Amino acid sequence: MKSTPRYAILANPASGNLPMSRRYALLKQAADLLSADVHGLDTASAEEFSQCGREQAERCDVLVVAGGDGTFSLAINAVETQSTALAFLPFGTGNALTYALGYRGGTEAIAARIRAGRMHSCDLIDCGGRKKGFMVSLGIDGAEIRLYEKYRRQGYGGLSAHIRAGLRAYFQDYQPTGASITVDSASWCIRRLTSFMVVKQPFFGMGLQAVPRALWSDGHLHTLTLASGLSGIVGGLLTGFTVGNRCGDYRRGKTVTVKLNAPLTLQIDGDVGWSANRFTFSVLPGVLLLKY
């Protein structure tokens, strides 16, 4: 007889904007359904949260990460993903993974789907040996995320904060630069880079289907280059929120190198990464064991 997996829930106390009482109630629903304990709510930093994840990964079969895309990113960089299966329970604001995994319904329905789900071997992105991710980008996104966090602290809702941040980034804060991009053996130059995306699944936050042809488990990186002005960005948003983005130059490969004329900040899984004028990315095939 097949044994029931042992679940543990790793919850980020800083994800989302729910009152703590509501967060506890929803987590209890999921914990009861999965016969799991909830950990992580007493952590006060990313380092403490990551350490908590490593400890719980040794004691369970499936570590259920409750938070947003950034929380899941912390988890995949904290634990050995090939020996401990992960699952995602959305509690953040953008939650690209909610759309990538095809989740529907509330916390209890998603927990039930995790319990009934099967294991998938998924690829990740190696970001120059410094971090693993599932959606990264260079360009306007780094400036937009910094501004988004600022507007969120001022009390703006998720979509409103994204719109305000995007407009200010485009018209004031972001300074486009030239780039030389190589995907496998194909190289090209961009005079004014708006955004360069490297992803393993189609979605960005709020359900934006930015790279519709991206797949979790095909052994390739999926890239999209945007070098257009405001009309191209608007067109990408309109199609991205409906039929899937139709703008930009799509390519796929196993390795990517980006050389910039001026430093840009990396966006990685919905958070701000580091700034540099050269970045390398490579595919990590099948390194993420994901239950859904």
C-alpha positions as a Python dict, from the first residue, in 0.01 Angstrom:
ca = {
    (1, 'M'): (0, 0, 0),
    (2, 'K'): (131, 342, -97),
    (3, 'S'): (207, 557, 209),
    (4, 'T'): (63, 907, 251),
    (5, 'P'): (324, 1182, 202),
    (6, 'R'): (422, 1382, 508),
    (7, 'Y'): (345, 1749, 452),
    (8, 'A'): (481, 2059, 624),
    (9, 'I'): (366, 2414, 551),
    (10, 'L'): (632, 2686, 534),
    (11, 'A'): (448, 3019, 562),
    (12, 'N'): (598, 3363, 503),
    (13, 'P'): (467, 3613, 762),
    (14, 'A'): (540, 3905, 526),
    (15, 'S'): (356, 3782, 213),
    (16, 'G'): (34, 3941, 94),
    (17, 'N'): (-181, 4192, 274),
    (18, 'L'): (-428, 3975, 466),
    (19, 'P'): (-487, 4047, 836),
    (20, 'M'): (-298, 3801, 1051),
    (21, 'S'): (-619, 3650, 1191),
    (22, 'R'): (-744, 3574, 839),
    (23, 'R'): (-404, 3436, 740),
    (24, 'Y'): (-406, 3200, 1040),
    (25, 'A'): (-758, 3082, 957),
    (26, 'L'): (-672, 3003, 595),
    (27, 'L'): (-348, 2831, 690),
    (28, 'K'): (-537, 2619, 942),
    (29, 'Q'): (-776, 2506, 667),
    (30, 'A'): (-483, 2392, 455),
    (31, 'A'): (-300, 2238, 751),
    (32, 'D'): (-604, 2036, 857),
    (33, 'L'): (-659, 1907, 503),
    (34, 'L'): (-292, 1809, 459),
    (35, 'S'): (-242, 1687, 820),
    (36, 'A'): (48, 1931, 839),
    (37, 'D'): (199, 2173, 1088),
    (38, 'V'): (261, 2537, 996),
    (39, 'H'): (615, 2676, 1032),
    (40, 'G'): (787, 3004, 952),
    (41, 'L'): (542, 3259, 1087),
    (42, 'D'): (781, 3347, 1369),
    (43, 'T'): (1074, 3421, 1133),
    (44, 'A'): (1193, 3780, 1112),
    (45, 'S'): (1422, 3776, 805),
    (46, 'A'): (1480, 3599, 476),
    (47, 'E'): (1776, 3418, 634),
    (48, 'E'): (1564, 3286, 923),
    (49, 'F'): (1289, 3184, 682),
    (50, 'S'): (1535, 2997, 459),
    (51, 'Q'): (1686, 2818, 760),
    (52, 'C'): (1338, 2718, 876),
    (53, 'G'): (1274, 2577, 527),
    (54, 'R'): (1593, 2373, 535),
    (55, 'E'): (1504, 2227, 875),
    (56, 'Q'): (1150, 2132, 774),
    (57, 'A'): (1264, 1986, 439),
    (58, 'E'): (1452, 1719, 635),
    (59, 'R'): (1134, 1618, 821),
    (60, 'C'): (874, 1597, 545),
    (61, 'D'): (814, 1456, 199),
    (62, 'V'): (642, 1766, 56),
    (63, 'L'): (723, 2118, 171),
    (64, 'V'): (421, 2340, 97),
    (65, 'V'): (541, 2699, 51),
    (66, 'A'): (272, 2950, 151),
    (67, 'G'): (345, 3297, 18),
    (68, 'G'): (409, 3471, -313),
    (69, 'D'): (650, 3419, -600),
    (70, 'G'): (936, 3569, -400),
    (71, 'T'): (866, 3333, -110),
    (72, 'F'): (878, 3034, -343),
    (73, 'S'): (1205, 3169, -483),
    (74, 'L'): (1351, 3176, -132),
    (75, 'A'): (1248, 2812, -88),
    (76, 'I'): (1400, 2683, -413),
    (77, 'N'): (1728, 2849, -318),
    (78, 'A'): (1721, 2721, 40),
    (79, 'V'): (1641, 2349, 5),
    (80, 'E'): (1762, 2061, -208),
    (81, 'T'): (1477, 2057, -460),
    (82, 'Q'): (1567, 1722, -615),
    (83, 'S'): (1525, 1533, -288),
    (84, 'T'): (1242, 1731, -125),
    (85, 'A'): (927, 1796, -326),
    (86, 'L'): (777, 2144, -306),
    (87, 'A'): (421, 2267, -349),
    (88, 'F'): (289, 2621, -377),
    (89, 'L'): (8, 2772, -170),
    (90, 'P'): (-55, 3131, -287),
    (91, 'F'): (-62, 3410, -26),
    (92, 'G'): (121, 3686, -211),
    (93, 'T'): (2, 3970, -434),
    (94, 'G'): (123, 3903, -791),
    (95, 'N'): (142, 3522, -771),
    (96, 'A'): (255, 3431, -1122),
    (97, 'L'): (275, 3072, -1002),
    (98, 'T'): (-98, 3067, -930),
    (99, 'Y'): (-161, 3110, -1302),
    (100, 'A'): (131, 2893, -1413),
    (101, 'L'): (-6, 2599, -1211),
    (102, 'G'): (-365, 2658, -1324),
    (103, 'Y'): (-495, 2702, -970),
    (104, 'R'): (-862, 2781, -916),
    (105, 'G'): (-1057, 2852, -599),
    (106, 'G'): (-948, 2946, -250),
    (107, 'T'): (-689, 2813, -9),
    (108, 'E'): (-881, 2498, 85),
    (109, 'A'): (-945, 2405, -280),
    (110, 'I'): (-578, 2455, -369),
    (111, 'A'): (-465, 2249, -70),
    (112, 'A'): (-699, 1972, -184),
    (113, 'R'): (-546, 1989, -531),
    (114, 'I'): (-196, 1963, -383),
    (115, 'R'): (-301, 1656, -185),
    (116, 'A'): (-450, 1491, -495),
    (117, 'G'): (-179, 1613, -733),
    (118, 'R'): (114, 1428, -884),
    (119, 'M'): (486, 1496, -891),
    (120, 'H'): (635, 1694, -1179),
    (121, 'S'): (1004, 1734, -1262),
    (122, 'C'): (1045, 2099, -1364),
    (123, 'D'): (1336, 2305, -1494),
    (124, 'L'): (1484, 2611, -1327),
    (125, 'I'): (1710, 2896, -1440),
    (126, 'D'): (2067, 2922, -1314),
    (127, 'C'): (2140, 3294, -1282),
    (128, 'G'): (2517, 3308, -1315),
    (129, 'G'): (2568, 3057, -1036),
    (130, 'R'): (2434, 3305, -781),
    (131, 'K'): (2069, 3209, -764),
    (132, 'K'): (1804, 2984, -915),
    (133, 'G'): (1477, 3122, -1049),
    (134, 'F'): (1177, 3057, -1272),
    (135, 'M'): (1120, 3407, -1420),
    (136, 'V'): (1387, 3674, -1454),
    (137, 'S'): (1418, 3990, -1656),
    (138, 'L'): (1641, 4288, -1725),
    (139, 'G'): (1522, 4637, -1810),
    (140, 'I'): (1226, 4836, -1695),
    (141, 'D'): (1105, 4560, -1460),
    (142, 'G'): (1376, 4624, -1200),
    (143, 'A'): (1278, 4991, -1176),
    (144, 'E'): (909, 4904, -1172),
    (145, 'I'): (941, 4658, -883),
    (146, 'R'): (1122, 4911, -663),
    (147, 'L'): (847, 5163, -728),
    (148, 'Y'): (574, 4900, -684),
    (149, 'E'): (697, 4822, -331),
    (150, 'K'): (699, 5194, -253),
    (151, 'Y'): (337, 5239, -368),
    (152, 'R'): (230, 4926, -178),
    (153, 'R'): (374, 5074, 142),
    (154, 'Q'): (171, 5388, 72),
    (155, 'G'): (-148, 5179, 73),
    (156, 'Y'): (-219, 5131, -299),
    (157, 'G'): (-375, 4802, -409),
    (158, 'G'): (-186, 4548, -619),
    (159, 'L'): (-305, 4646, -969),
    (160, 'S'): (-313, 5018, -890),
    (161, 'A'): (41, 5001, -752),
    (162, 'H'): (162, 4815, -1063),
    (163, 'I'): (7, 5072, -1298),
    (164, 'R'): (150, 5369, -1109),
    (165, 'A'): (491, 5204, -1082),
    (166, 'G'): (497, 5111, -1450),
    (167, 'L'): (407, 5459, -1569),
    (168, 'R'): (661, 5630, -1345),
    (169, 'A'): (931, 5379, -1439),
    (170, 'Y'): (872, 5437, -1810),
    (171, 'F'): (843, 5816, -1803),
    (172, 'Q'): (1090, 5902, -1524),
    (173, 'D'): (1303, 5638, -1357),
    (174, 'Y'): (1413, 5384, -1619),
    (175, 'Q'): (1700, 5477, -1851),
    (176, 'P'): (1720, 5234, -2148),
    (177, 'T'): (2062, 5111, -2250),
    (178, 'G'): (2210, 4914, -2538),
    (179, 'A'): (2256, 4540, -2511),
    (180, 'S'): (2428, 4252, -2689),
    (181, 'I'): (2235, 3928, -2640),
    (182, 'T'): (2341, 3572, -2719),
    (183, 'V'): (2104, 3274, -2701),
    (184, 'D'): (2306, 2959, -2767),
    (185, 'S'): (2499, 3052, -3084),
    (186, 'A'): (2269, 3331, -3210),
    (187, 'S'): (2368, 3689, -3122),
    (188, 'W'): (2207, 4027, -3185),
    (189, 'C'): (2224, 4385, -3059),
    (190, 'I'): (1956, 4612, -2916),
    (191, 'R'): (2004, 4989, -2920),
    (192, 'R'): (1749, 5071, -2647),
    (193, 'L'): (1641, 4777, -2434),
    (194, 'T'): (1297, 4799, -2276),
    (195, 'S'): (1287, 4448, -2129),
    (196, 'F'): (1461, 4115, -2177),
    (197, 'M'): (1287, 3818, -2013),
    (198, 'V'): (1422, 3470, -1942),
    (199, 'V'): (1152, 3237, -1810),
    (200, 'K'): (1049, 2878, -1747),
    (201, 'Q'): (673, 2937, -1739),
    (202, 'P'): (445, 3180, -1928),
    (203, 'F'): (324, 3418, -1657),
    (204, 'F'): (434, 3727, -1473),
    (205, 'G'): (237, 3878, -1184),
    (206, 'M'): (-136, 3955, -1190),
    (207, 'G'): (-194, 3692, -1461),
    (208, 'L'): (8, 3861, -1736),
    (209, 'Q'): (91, 3590, -1991),
    (210, 'A'): (419, 3747, -2096),
    (211, 'V'): (584, 3453, -2278),
    (212, 'P'): (301, 3221, -2387),
    (213, 'R'): (528, 2955, -2539),
    (214, 'A'): (731, 2898, -2222),
    (215, 'L'): (717, 2550, -2069),
    (216, 'W'): (826, 2421, -1728),
    (217, 'S'): (981, 2094, -1843),
    (218, 'D'): (1121, 2115, -2196),
    (219, 'G'): (1490, 2163, -2112),
    (220, 'H'): (1506, 2513, -2264),
    (221, 'L'): (1512, 2874, -2153),
    (222, 'H'): (1246, 3091, -2314),
    (223, 'T'): (1342, 3450, -2389),
    (224, 'L'): (1152, 3758, -2503),
    (225, 'T'): (1311, 4086, -2609),
    (226, 'L'): (1114, 4410, -2604),
    (227, 'A'): (1285, 4707, -2766),
    (228, 'S'): (976, 4907, -2859),
    (229, 'G'): (832, 5226, -2719),
    (230, 'L'): (517, 5288, -2519),
    (231, 'S'): (287, 5153, -2792),
    (232, 'G'): (467, 4819, -2780),
    (233, 'I'): (441, 4800, -2403),
    (234, 'V'): (70, 4880, -2411),
    (235, 'G'): (18, 4624, -2688),
    (236, 'G'): (204, 4363, -2487),
    (237, 'L'): (-9, 4432, -2180),
    (238, 'L'): (-337, 4423, -2372),
    (239, 'T'): (-256, 4092, -2539),
    (240, 'G'): (-79, 3955, -2231),
    (241, 'F'): (-388, 3995, -2016),
    (242, 'T'): (-615, 3844, -2283),
    (243, 'V'): (-488, 3601, -2548),
    (244, 'G'): (-121, 3598, -2445),
    (245, 'N'): (148, 3849, -2536),
    (246, 'R'): (204, 3892, -2911),
    (247, 'C'): (477, 4159, -2892),
    (248, 'G'): (854, 4125, -2889),
    (249, 'D'): (1117, 3887, -3027),
    (250, 'Y'): (1079, 3532, -2888),
    (251, 'R'): (1367, 3283, -2887),
    (252, 'R'): (1460, 2974, -2689),
    (253, 'G'): (1786, 2804, -2601),
    (254, 'K'): (1989, 2645, -2323),
    (255, 'T'): (2230, 2929, -2245),
    (256, 'V'): (2192, 3307, -2251),
    (257, 'T'): (2447, 3588, -2217),
    (258, 'V'): (2357, 3957, -2192),
    (259, 'K'): (2619, 4233, -2216),
    (260, 'L'): (2493, 4582, -2137),
    (261, 'N'): (2632, 4926, -2218),
    (262, 'A'): (2529, 5040, -1869),
    (263, 'P'): (2439, 4837, -1558),
    (264, 'L'): (2080, 4721, -1510),
    (265, 'T'): (1908, 4554, -1216),
    (266, 'L'): (1792, 4195, -1244),
    (267, 'Q'): (1431, 4111, -1161),
    (268, 'I'): (1413, 3758, -1026),
    (269, 'D'): (1084, 3588, -936),
    (270, 'G'): (911, 3916, -862),
    (271, 'D'): (1188, 4064, -645),
    (272, 'V'): (1485, 4291, -710),
    (273, 'G'): (1812, 4105, -760),
    (274, 'W'): (2153, 4261, -826),
    (275, 'S'): (2287, 4516, -1073),
    (276, 'A'): (2559, 4447, -1330),
    (277, 'N'): (2649, 4506, -1694),
    (278, 'R'): (2686, 4135, -1776),
    (279, 'F'): (2456, 3843, -1695),
    (280, 'T'): (2460, 3475, -1785),
    (281, 'F'): (2175, 3225, -1759),
    (282, 'S'): (2156, 2851, -1819),
    (283, 'V'): (1884, 2590, -1791),
    (284, 'L'): (1880, 2345, -1500),
    (285, 'P'): (1675, 2054, -1640),
    (286, 'G'): (1441, 1869, -1406),
    (287, 'V'): (1592, 2000, -1080),
    (288, 'L'): (1262, 2104, -922),
    (289, 'L'): (1029, 1835, -790),
    (290, 'L'): (689, 2009, -776),
    (291, 'K'): (360, 1860, -659),
    (292, 'Y'): (37, 2001, -806),
}
